[in-house]
Structure formats: C-alpha cells, structure tokens
C-alpha cells in the first residue's frame, strides 16, 4: 500500500505528449528528440522527462515531463528555442496530442 503526499506536489505540472511517428521515421524522431531533451534539461523548473517507446506496432511514442509549476513549463514551451527545436520534428510525426494537468495526489510504492 502506498502513501499519499500532499503539499508541494499540488503545485507541480505534469505533461503527457503523445507522438505518432511516421513509418520508418523512428531514427529521425530520436535524433530530433535528443536535441529537445538537452534543451529541457537546462530549463528552470524542469524536474524530469521520460520518453516511452511503443511495445506494439502503433508507432505511438509518449513523452512525459514534470515541472515545478505550470508557469515554468509554459515559459519554456513559448520560448523561441523550443519553437526552433520542435519545428523539424514535425516531419517525423503525423499526429500529436498534449495533456497538461496539476498533480493533486501522488502515491509512491512501498520500497522493498
């Protein structure tokens, strides 16, 4: 049974970004993502980012990130650097979806 944390976690923003990579576009997508990853790692307020690879043939990749506050994320997302980094990625993907939400509860597993 996990425990629920309250307090600062309620201020955090989680972002789930799904990307459907075109057939044969995985290598190009990964190269472009590597540049994006370096940029986000230097960004104030960024906590963590994860890239998930599909385990089926859906070509649906998932990028998740956590931010100290929504303002940190939106500041980075609206920056010129971000726009320049994501523009070339569009040629490797045929659809995207972005979900953004505040973390209101967080449950951690019991350490073994």
C-alpha positions in Angstrom: 0.0 0.0 0.0 1.4 3.4 -1.0 1.2 6.7 0.7 -0.3 9.9 -0.5 1.8 13.1 -0.4 0.2 16.5 -0.1 1.7 20.0 -0.1 4.1 21.0 -2.8 3.1 18.2 -5.2 -0.2 20.1 -5.8 1.8 22.9 -7.5 3.6 20.6 -9.9 2.5 20.3 -13.6 2.6 17.0 -15.4 2.6 16.9 -19.2 1.9 13.9 -21.4 2.7 14.4 -25.0 1.9 11.6 -27.4 3.6 11.5 -30.8 2.7 9.1 -33.6 5.9 8.7 -35.6 5.6 8.1 -39.3 6.6 4.6 -40.6 10.3 4.5 -40.9 10.8 7.8 -39.1 11.9 6.5 -35.7 15.6 7.3 -36.2 14.9 10.9 -37.3 12.5 11.4 -34.5 15.0 10.1 -31.9 17.7 12.3 -33.2 15.5 15.4 -33.0 14.3 14.3 -29.6 17.9 14.2 -28.3 18.3 17.9 -29.0 14.9 18.7 -27.4 16.0 16.6 -24.3 19.2 18.6 -23.9 17.3 21.9 -24.0 14.7 20.9 -21.5 17.3 19.5 -19.1 18.7 23.1 -18.8 15.4 24.7 -18.2 14.5 26.3 -14.8 11.6 24.5 -13.1 12.0 21.2 -15.1 12.0 18.2 -12.8 12.1 15.1 -15.1 11.3 14.0 -18.6 10.7 10.4 -19.9 10.5 9.0 -23.4 8.3 5.9 -23.8 8.7 3.6 -26.8 5.7 1.7 -28.0 5.7 -2.1 -27.3 3.3 -2.8 -30.1 3.2 -1.7 -33.8 1.2 1.5 -33.0 4.2 3.9 -33.6 2.7 5.9 -30.7 5.6 7.3 -28.5 4.9 9.1 -25.2 6.9 11.9 -23.7 6.1 12.7 -20.1 7.5 15.5 -18.1 7.1 17.1 -14.7 7.6 20.8 -13.8 7.7 22.7 -10.6 4.9 25.0 -11.7 2.8 25.4 -14.8 4.5 28.8 -15.4 7.9 27.1 -15.8 6.5 24.8 -18.5 4.6 27.5 -20.4 7.7 29.8 -20.3 9.8 27.0 -21.9 7.1 26.0 -24.3 6.6 29.5 -25.6 10.3 30.2 -26.0 12.0 30.7 -29.3 14.4 27.9 -28.6 11.5 25.5 -28.1 9.8 26.5 -31.3 13.1 26.1 -33.2 13.6 22.6 -31.7 10.2 21.2 -32.4 9.7 22.6 -35.9 12.0 20.0 -37.6 10.4 17.2 -35.6 7.1 17.7 -37.4 8.5 15.9 -40.5 8.8 12.7 -38.5 5.4 12.6 -36.9 1.9 12.5 -38.3 -0.1 13.3 -35.2 0.4 14.7 -31.6 -1.7 15.2 -28.5 -0.7 17.1 -25.4 -2.3 16.7 -22.0 -1.4 19.0 -19.1 -2.6 18.6 -15.6 -1.8 19.6 -12.0 -0.7 16.8 -9.7 -3.3 16.7 -6.9 -2.2 13.4 -5.4 0.8 11.2 -5.7 1.1 7.7 -4.5 4.5 6.1 -4.1 5.1 2.3 -3.8 6.5 0.7 -0.8 10.3 0.3 -1.0 11.3 -3.4 -0.8 
